[in-house]
Every structure is written in structure tokens, then in C-alpha cells.
């Protein structure tokens, strides 16, 4: 293929149609008329020798060739946009930038609630697309720039990945305020911690915490009665059973009054977990990304 003969604006049309599965919606997004978009699609079809999209219901569906091309074209357009943006000033008050982020439950209340509040008050165009932590895909999502920022309890040591320490967060124990054993107590003993029924995260998630490492160092393990895939499930289960749970302190403090929970200090000397911001190094000098990192660091410092 002779790239010099291809009008690169056609790729913008392709990307918009693929995203919306609609020629009409693509025209609206691009600020073009529908006939102009249809004509652009016709030219691209002729250049690539493929129909690219077929009519389906009220919209269109991509062909197999279009599905093959779509991620490559999207990545190329993002790289161009990102490179051009480096020479521009970033004004969060007027920007319509969306930031995709992997945000574990453990720090959601610490980081995201203040960020969203700030956006609503002073920068209404900024958007955040949060994803839960998936240990199997975390590194891949950062390296592929599928997300722009991730938070994790350890840095990622891979080429083209930047990591910086953000904050430390201690853990605590929670039980319902009218628990038959702990309702009138101010503390939980170490033996009780390891013999009482627990609702906890799955083993692969627990292993990355200092709490689990400290338990293993003592040669002990908790009596896990129920496992929850999300950390947010733990306080709700604790609030309606006689089980106890372990949560990051900030998370517990934000939800305990709502669910009638009591908070106890850990009965063992587990150090706090360290949290890191992680991103692809291509974003190092992106003004918008730099603003995001600096804002998050300020939010973490104020907690």
C-alpha cells in the first residue's frame, strides 16, 4: 500500500464509525454531514479493498478486516494526539480529557472521591473511567497504554513503565457494632484475630498485603469463612453477620458510620501497605498527565 496516496483524515472517519457503529453518530461527533462521512467511507473502502462496515439494524457492523485494523488505527491516532498535545498548554478548567485508571478498592475513597468532587466544582469537562484491579492484566494494561494510570502496592519493573511512591495506608479490623463478642469491646486479641470467622479477599489478593505476610511470619493463618472478590463486599458482609474483616483504615472510616461498624486496631504489628502510581513512560511529559499525577499527589498529601 502506498501511504502517500491515503488521506489520513479517512482514518479519523473509520475510527469514529467503528466506535459508534453508526455513520450518523460518527458524522455528529466529527462535525461533518452524513453524506460527507459516507463519501469518506467509500474512498477508504476503495483504498483498502474491503467493505469495512456492513449494514445491521439501525447501524453498521465492522467486517473482520475492520476489526483487525481498528486497534492499530486507534493506537496510532492516540499516539499522534498525545505527541501533538505535548506542545500545548493544558487547562483542566476547559479540558474534556478522559483518564482511564486502574483504581483498587483500597484507595478509591482516598483518591477518587476528592478528584471527582474537584472535577464537578472546577473542571466539569474532565472525566475519569475507573477499572478494578486485576492482577493478571495490570502490567499488560499499563504497558499497552490501555489505561493512563494505575495504582498498586508495588512498582512495576518493566521497560517503558514509570512508578512513583504515593502514600502508605494502614489496615484495621472491622466488626458490626452489635457483634455478640466485640460489640462491648475496645480491642481484639491476636488469638481472636486468628480464630474468629473472617470474610476476606481471595488468597492471591491477600498475598500482596503486609497483613498476610506478617501472619505468615508468625506461622499463623486466619480462619477464612467467606471470600469476596471485591474489597467493597467485605464491610457489607461484616455488617450483616458475626464475621469480622480487615480493611484499609481510610476505607473503614468512610463506611463504618453508614453500616454501623466498629473499627479495631490490628492486634499484630503489620506495617502499612505502600501505594504507587504507575504509568507508561510515554506520558511522562504529557501536560495533562502531569497535572493528573500532581493533583493526585496533593490529594494523597491532604488526607
C-alpha positions as a Markdown table, in Angstrom:
| # | Residue | x | y | z |
|---|---|---|---|---|
| 1 | Unk | 0.0 | 0.0 | 0.0 |
| 2 | Unk | 1.2 | 3.5 | -0.9 |
| 3 | Unk | 0.6 | 5.5 | 2.2 |
| 4 | Unk | 1.2 | 8.8 | 0.4 |
| 5 | Unk | -2.0 | 8.3 | -1.6 |
| 6 | Unk | -4.1 | 7.8 | 1.6 |
| 7 | Unk | -5.8 | 10.8 | 3.1 |
| 8 | Unk | -5.2 | 10.3 | 6.8 |
| 9 | Unk | -8.4 | 12.1 | 7.6 |
| 10 | Unk | -10.2 | 8.9 | 6.4 |
| 11 | Unk | -8.7 | 7.1 | 9.4 |
| 12 | Unk | -10.5 | 9.5 | 11.7 |
| 13 | Unk | -13.7 | 8.7 | 10.0 |
| 14 | Unk | -13.1 | 5.0 | 10.2 |
| 15 | Unk | -12.3 | 5.3 | 14.0 |
| 16 | Unk | -15.5 | 7.3 | 14.7 |
| 17 | Unk | -17.7 | 4.8 | 12.8 |
| 18 | Unk | -16.1 | 1.9 | 14.5 |
| 19 | Unk | -16.5 | 3.4 | 17.9 |
| 20 | Unk | -20.2 | 4.3 | 17.4 |
| 21 | Unk | -21.2 | 1.6 | 14.9 |
| 22 | Unk | -23.2 | 4.4 | 13.2 |
| 23 | Unk | -22.4 | 6.7 | 10.2 |
| 24 | Unk | -24.9 | 9.2 | 11.6 |
| 25 | Unk | -23.3 | 9.3 | 15.1 |
| 26 | Unk | -19.9 | 9.5 | 13.6 |
| 27 | Unk | -20.9 | 12.5 | 11.5 |
| 28 | Unk | -22.2 | 14.3 | 14.6 |
| 29 | Unk | -19.0 | 13.5 | 16.5 |
| 30 | Unk | -16.7 | 14.7 | 13.7 |
| 31 | Unk | -18.8 | 17.8 | 12.9 |
| 32 | Unk | -19.4 | 16.6 | 9.3 |
| 33 | Unk | -22.5 | 15.9 | 7.3 |
| 34 | Unk | -23.7 | 12.4 | 6.9 |
| 35 | Unk | -23.1 | 12.4 | 3.1 |
| 36 | Unk | -19.5 | 13.6 | 3.7 |
| 37 | Unk | -18.9 | 10.8 | 6.1 |
| 38 | Unk | -20.4 | 8.2 | 3.7 |
| 39 | Unk | -18.3 | 9.6 | 0.9 |
| 40 | Unk | -15.1 | 9.3 | 3.1 |
| 41 | Unk | -16.0 | 5.7 | 3.9 |
| 42 | Unk | -16.5 | 4.9 | 0.2 |
| 43 | Unk | -13.0 | 6.3 | -0.5 |
| 44 | Unk | -11.4 | 4.3 | 2.3 |
| 45 | Unk | -13.2 | 1.1 | 1.1 |
| 46 | Unk | -11.8 | 1.6 | -2.4 |
| 47 | Unk | -8.3 | 2.3 | -1.0 |
| 48 | Unk | -8.3 | -0.8 | 1.3 |
| 49 | Unk | -10.3 | -3.1 | -0.9 |
| 50 | Unk | -12.7 | -4.1 | 1.8 |
| 51 | Unk | -16.3 | -3.2 | 2.7 |
| 52 | Unk | -15.2 | -2.4 | 6.3 |
| 53 | Unk | -18.7 | -2.0 | 7.6 |
| 54 | Unk | -22.0 | -3.8 | 6.7 |
| 55 | Unk | -25.5 | -2.5 | 7.5 |
| 56 | Unk | -27.0 | -4.0 | 10.7 |
| 57 | Unk | -30.3 | -2.9 | 12.2 |
| 58 | Unk | -30.1 | 0.9 | 12.8 |
| 59 | Unk | -26.3 | 1.0 | 12.4 |
| 60 | Unk | -23.4 | -0.9 | 10.9 |
| 61 | Unk | -21.2 | -3.8 | 12.0 |
| 62 | Unk | -17.4 | -4.0 | 11.2 |
| 63 | Unk | -16.1 | -6.7 | 8.9 |
| 64 | Unk | -13.3 | -9.0 | 10.0 |
| 65 | Unk | -10.8 | -6.8 | 8.3 |
| 66 | Unk | -12.1 | -3.7 | 10.1 |
| 67 | Unk | -11.8 | -5.5 | 13.4 |
| 68 | Unk | -8.2 | -6.3 | 12.6 |
| 69 | Unk | -7.4 | -2.7 | 11.6 |
| 70 | Unk | -9.4 | -0.9 | 14.4 |
| 71 | Unk | -7.0 | -1.3 | 17.4 |
| 72 | Unk | -4.0 | -0.4 | 15.2 |
| 73 | Unk | -5.6 | 2.8 | 13.9 |
| 74 | Unk | -6.9 | 3.8 | 17.4 |
| 75 | Unk | -3.4 | 3.4 | 18.8 |
| 76 | Unk | -1.8 | 5.4 | 16.0 |
| 77 | Unk | -4.3 | 8.2 | 16.4 |
| 78 | Unk | -3.8 | 8.3 | 20.2 |
| 79 | Unk | 0.0 | 8.5 | 19.7 |
| 80 | Unk | -0.4 | 11.4 | 17.3 |
| 81 | Unk | -2.8 | 13.2 | 19.6 |
| 82 | Unk | -0.6 | 12.6 | 22.6 |
| 83 | Unk | 2.5 | 13.8 | 20.7 |
| 84 | Unk | 0.8 | 17.0 | 19.5 |
| 85 | Unk | -0.5 | 17.7 | 23.0 |
| 86 | Unk | 3.0 | 17.9 | 24.4 |
| 87 | Unk | 3.4 | 21.3 | 22.8 |
| 88 | Unk | 0.2 | 22.6 | 24.1 |
| 89 | Unk | -0.8 | 24.1 | 27.5 |
| 90 | Unk | -3.3 | 22.0 | 29.5 |
| 91 | Unk | -6.1 | 23.9 | 31.1 |
| 92 | Unk | -8.1 | 21.5 | 33.3 |
| 93 | Unk | -10.9 | 24.0 | 33.6 |
| 94 | Unk | -11.7 | 23.8 | 29.9 |
| 95 | Unk | -10.3 | 20.3 | 29.0 |
| 96 | Unk | -12.6 | 17.4 | 28.1 |
| 97 | Unk | -9.9 | 14.8 | 28.7 |
| 98 | Unk | -10.9 | 11.4 | 30.0 |
| 99 | Unk | -8.4 | 9.5 | 32.1 |
| 100 | Unk | -8.6 | 5.7 | 32.2 |
| 101 | Unk | -7.3 | 4.4 | 35.6 |
| 102 | Unk | -7.0 | 1.1 | 37.4 |
| 103 | Unk | -8.2 | 2.0 | 41.0 |
| 104 | Unk | -8.2 | -0.7 | 43.6 |
| 105 | Unk | -11.0 | -0.5 | 46.1 |
| 106 | Unk | -8.5 | 0.1 | 48.9 |
| 107 | Unk | -7.7 | 3.6 | 47.8 |
| 108 | Unk | -10.9 | 4.5 | 45.9 |
| 109 | Unk | -12.3 | 6.7 | 48.7 |
| 110 | Unk | -8.9 | 8.4 | 49.4 |
| 111 | Unk | -8.2 | 9.3 | 45.8 |
| 112 | Unk | -11.3 | 9.2 | 43.6 |
| 113 | Unk | -13.9 | 10.9 | 45.7 |
| 114 | Unk | -11.8 | 14.1 | 46.1 |
| 115 | Unk | -10.8 | 14.0 | 42.4 |
| 116 | Unk | -14.4 | 13.7 | 41.3 |
| 117 | Unk | -15.5 | 16.4 | 43.7 |
| 118 | Unk | -12.8 | 18.7 | 42.3 |
| 119 | Unk | -13.9 | 18.0 | 38.8 |
| 120 | Unk | -17.5 | 18.7 | 39.5 |
| 121 | Unk | -16.7 | 22.0 | 41.1 |
| 122 | Unk | -14.0 | 23.5 | 38.9 |
| 123 | Unk | -13.4 | 21.3 | 35.8 |
| 124 | Unk | -16.7 | 19.9 | 34.5 |
| 125 | Unk | -15.2 | 18.6 | 31.3 |
| 126 | Unk | -12.7 | 16.2 | 33.0 |
| 127 | Unk | -13.8 | 12.6 | 33.2 |
| 128 | Unk | -12.5 | 9.5 | 34.9 |
| 129 | Unk | -13.0 | 5.9 | 33.8 |
| 130 | Unk | -12.2 | 3.6 | 36.7 |
| 131 | Unk | -11.3 | 0.0 | 36.4 |
| 132 | Unk | -11.0 | -2.5 | 39.2 |
| 133 | Unk | -7.6 | -4.1 | 39.9 |
| 134 | Unk | -6.9 | -7.4 | 38.0 |
| 135 | Unk | -3.6 | -8.8 | 39.0 |
| 136 | Unk | -3.4 | -10.9 | 35.8 |
| 137 | Unk | -3.8 | -7.9 | 33.5 |
| 138 | Unk | -2.3 | -5.0 | 35.5 |
| 139 | Unk | 1.1 | -4.9 | 33.9 |
| 140 | Unk | -0.2 | -5.5 | 30.4 |
| 141 | Unk | -2.8 | -2.7 | 30.7 |
| 142 | Unk | -0.1 | -0.2 | 31.6 |
| 143 | Unk | 2.4 | -1.4 | 29.0 |
| 144 | Unk | -0.2 | -1.4 | 26.2 |
| 145 | Unk | -1.4 | 2.1 | 27.4 |
| 146 | Unk | -4.9 | 0.6 | 27.7 |
| 147 | Unk | -5.1 | 2.8 | 30.8 |
| 148 | Unk | -3.3 | 6.0 | 31.6 |
| 149 | Unk | -2.6 | 5.4 | 35.3 |
| 150 | Unk | -2.7 | 2.5 | 37.7 |
| 151 | Unk | -2.3 | 2.2 | 41.5 |
| 152 | Unk | -0.6 | -0.8 | 43.1 |
| 153 | Unk | 1.2 | -1.8 | 46.3 |
| 154 | Unk | 4.5 | -2.3 | 44.4 |
| 155 | Unk | 6.2 | -0.6 | 41.5 |
| 156 | Unk | 6.2 | -2.4 | 38.1 |
| 157 | Unk | 9.8 | -3.0 | 36.9 |
| 158 | Unk | 9.4 | -3.2 | 33.1 |
| 159 | Unk | 10.8 | -1.2 | 30.2 |
| 160 | Unk | 8.9 | 2.0 | 29.4 |
| 161 | Unk | 7.0 | 1.9 | 32.8 |
| 162 | Unk | 7.3 | 4.7 | 35.4 |
| 163 | Unk | 6.4 | 4.2 | 39.0 |
| 164 | Unk | 6.4 | 6.6 | 41.9 |
| 165 | Unk | 5.6 | 6.2 | 45.6 |
| 166 | Unk | 2.3 | 7.8 | 46.5 |
| 167 | Unk | 1.4 | 7.0 | 50.1 |
| 168 | Unk | 1.2 | 4.5 | 52.9 |
| 169 | Unk | -2.1 | 3.1 | 54.2 |
| 170 | Unk | -2.6 | 1.1 | 57.5 |
| 171 | Unk | -5.1 | -1.7 | 57.9 |
| 172 | Unk | -7.7 | -2.3 | 60.7 |
| 173 | Unk | -10.2 | -4.8 | 61.8 |
| 174 | Unk | -14.0 | -4.2 | 61.5 |
| 175 | Unk | -17.0 | -5.9 | 63.2 |
| 176 | Unk | -20.6 | -4.9 | 63.5 |
| 177 | Unk | -21.3 | -2.6 | 66.4 |
| 178 | Unk | -23.7 | -5.1 | 68.0 |
| 179 | Unk | -21.4 | -8.1 | 67.5 |
| 180 | Unk | -22.1 | -10.6 | 70.3 |
| 181 | Unk | -18.4 | -10.8 | 71.2 |
| 182 | Unk | -16.9 | -7.4 | 70.2 |
| 183 | Unk | -19.9 | -5.1 | 70.5 |
| 184 | Unk | -18.8 | -4.1 | 74.0 |
| 185 | Unk | -15.1 | -4.4 | 73.5 |
| 186 | Unk | -12.4 | -1.9 | 72.6 |
| 187 | Unk | -9.8 | -4.3 | 71.3 |
| 188 | Unk | -9.4 | -7.7 | 69.5 |
| 189 | Unk | -6.6 | -10.0 | 70.7 |
| 190 | Unk | -4.2 | -11.7 | 68.5 |
| 191 | Unk | -5.7 | -15.1 | 69.2 |
| 192 | Unk | -9.2 | -13.8 | 68.4 |
| 193 | Unk | -7.9 | -12.4 | 65.2 |
| 194 | Unk | -6.8 | -15.8 | 64.0 |
| 195 | Unk | -9.7 | -17.9 | 65.4 |
| 196 | Unk | -12.7 | -15.7 | 64.7 |
| 197 | Unk | -14.5 | -16.2 | 61.4 |
| 198 | Unk | -13.3 | -13.9 | 58.7 |
| 199 | Unk | -14.6 | -12.6 | 55.4 |
| 200 | Unk | -11.6 | -11.8 | 53.3 |
| 201 | Unk | -10.2 | -11.4 | 49.8 |
| 202 | Unk | -9.1 | -14.5 | 47.8 |
| 203 | Unk | -5.6 | -15.9 | 48.6 |
| 204 | Unk | -4.0 | -14.3 | 45.5 |
| 205 | Unk | -5.1 | -10.8 | 46.6 |
| 206 | Unk | -4.2 | -11.4 | 50.3 |
| 207 | Unk | -0.7 | -12.4 | 49.4 |
| 208 | Unk | 0.3 | -8.9 | 48.3 |
| 209 | Unk | -0.5 | -7.3 | 51.6 |
| 210 | Unk | 1.7 | -6.8 | 54.6 |
| 211 | Unk | -1.0 | -8.1 | 56.9 |
| 212 | Unk | -0.8 | -11.5 | 55.2 |
| 213 | Unk | 3.0 | -11.5 | 55.2 |
| 214 | Unk | 3.0 | -10.7 | 59.0 |
| 215 | Unk | 0.6 | -13.5 | 59.7 |
| 216 | Unk | 2.8 | -16.0 | 57.8 |
| 217 | Unk | 5.8 | -14.8 | 59.6 |
| 218 | Unk | 4.1 | -15.7 | 62.9 |
| 219 | Unk | 3.2 | -19.1 | 61.4 |
| 220 | Unk | -0.5 | -18.4 | 61.7 |
| 221 | Unk | -3.4 | -18.0 | 59.3 |
| 222 | Unk | -6.9 | -16.5 | 59.6 |
| 223 | Unk | -10.0 | -18.7 | 59.7 |
| 224 | Unk | -11.5 | -17.6 | 56.4 |
| 225 | Unk | -15.2 | -18.5 | 56.3 |
| 226 | Unk | -16.1 | -16.4 | 53.2 |
| 227 | Unk | -14.1 | -14.9 | 50.4 |
| 228 | Unk | -15.1 | -11.8 | 48.4 |
| 229 | Unk | -13.8 | -10.8 | 45.0 |
| 230 | Unk | -14.1 | -7.1 | 45.8 |
| 231 | Unk | -12.9 | -5.3 | 48.9 |
| 232 | Unk | -16.1 | -3.3 | 49.0 |
| 233 | Unk | -18.1 | -6.6 | 49.6 |
| 234 | Unk | -16.3 | -7.1 | 53.0 |
| 235 | Unk | -17.9 | -4.4 | 55.1 |
| 236 | Unk | -21.4 | -5.2 | 53.8 |
| 237 | Unk | -20.9 | -8.9 | 54.7 |
| 238 | Unk | -19.5 | -8.0 | 58.1 |
| 239 | Unk | -22.5 | -5.6 | 58.8 |
| 240 | Unk | -25.0 | -8.5 | 58.4 |
| 241 | Unk | -23.1 | -11.4 | 60.0 |
| 242 | Unk | -20.9 | -12.3 | 63.0 |
| 243 | Unk | -17.8 | -12.4 | 60.8 |
| 244 | Unk | -15.1 | -9.9 | 61.1 |
| 245 | Unk | -12.9 | -8.4 | 58.3 |
| 246 | Unk | -9.8 | -6.4 | 57.6 |
| 247 | Unk | -9.9 | -3.1 | 55.6 |
| 248 | Unk | -7.6 | -0.2 | 54.9 |
| 249 | Unk | -8.2 | 2.3 | 57.7 |
| 250 | Unk | -9.4 | 5.2 | 55.5 |
| 251 | Unk | -11.9 | 2.9 | 53.7 |
| 252 | Unk | -13.2 | 1.6 | 57.1 |
| 253 | Unk | -13.5 | 5.2 | 58.5 |
| 254 | Unk | -15.5 | 6.3 | 55.4 |
| 255 | Unk | -18.1 | 3.5 | 55.6 |
| 256 | Unk | -18.3 | 2.5 | 59.3 |
| 257 | Unk | -20.9 | 5.1 | 60.3 |
| 258 | Unk | -23.1 | 4.2 | 57.4 |
| 259 | Unk | -23.1 | 0.4 | 58.1 |
| 260 | Unk | -22.9 | 0.6 | 62.0 |
| 261 | Unk | -19.5 | -0.9 | 62.2 |
| 262 | Unk | -16.8 | -0.8 | 64.9 |
| 263 | Unk | -13.1 | -0.3 | 64.0 |
| 264 | Unk | -10.3 | -2.0 | 65.9 |
| 265 | Unk | -6.6 | -1.7 | 65.7 |
| 266 | Unk | -4.7 | -4.7 | 64.3 |
| 267 | Unk | -3.5 | -7.0 | 67.1 |
| 268 | Unk | -0.2 | -7.6 | 65.3 |
| 269 | Unk | 2.5 | -5.2 | 64.0 |
| 270 | Unk | 1.9 | -5.4 | 60.3 |
| 271 | Unk | 3.5 | -2.3 | 58.6 |
| 272 | Unk | 1.2 | -0.2 | 56.4 |
| 273 | Unk | 1.0 | -1.0 | 52.7 |
| 274 | Unk | 2.8 | 1.3 | 50.3 |
| 275 | Unk | 0.9 | 2.5 | 47.2 |
| 276 | Unk | 2.5 | 3.6 | 43.9 |
| 277 | Unk | 1.3 | 5.4 | 40.9 |
| 278 | Unk | 2.2 | 3.6 | 37.7 |
| 279 | Unk | 2.0 | 4.7 | 34.1 |
| 280 | Unk | 3.6 | 4.2 | 30.7 |
| 281 | Unk | 6.7 | 6.5 | 30.3 |
| 282 | Unk | 5.2 | 7.9 | 27.1 |
| 283 | Unk | 3.0 | 10.0 | 29.4 |
| 284 | Unk | 6.0 | 11.4 | 31.4 |
| 285 | Unk | 5.9 | 14.8 | 29.8 |
| 286 | Unk | 2.2 | 14.9 | 28.8 |
| 287 | Unk | 0.9 | 18.2 | 30.4 |
| 288 | Unk | -2.5 | 16.6 | 31.1 |
| 289 | Unk | -1.0 | 13.5 | 32.6 |
| 290 | Unk | 1.5 | 15.5 | 34.6 |
| 291 | Unk | -1.4 | 17.6 | 36.0 |
| 292 | Unk | -3.2 | 14.4 | 37.0 |
| 293 | Unk | -0.2 | 13.0 | 38.8 |
| 294 | Unk | 0.4 | 16.2 | 40.7 |
| 295 | Unk | -3.2 | 16.6 | 41.6 |
| 296 | Unk | -3.4 | 13.0 | 42.9 |
| 297 | Unk | -0.2 | 13.6 | 45.0 |
| 298 | Unk | -1.8 | 16.7 | 46.5 |
| 299 | Unk | -5.0 | 14.8 | 47.3 |
| 300 | Unk | -3.0 | 12.0 | 49.0 |
| 301 | Unk | -0.9 | 14.5 | 51.0 |
| 302 | Unk | -4.1 | 16.2 | 52.4 |
| 303 | Unk | -5.8 | 13.1 | 53.7 |
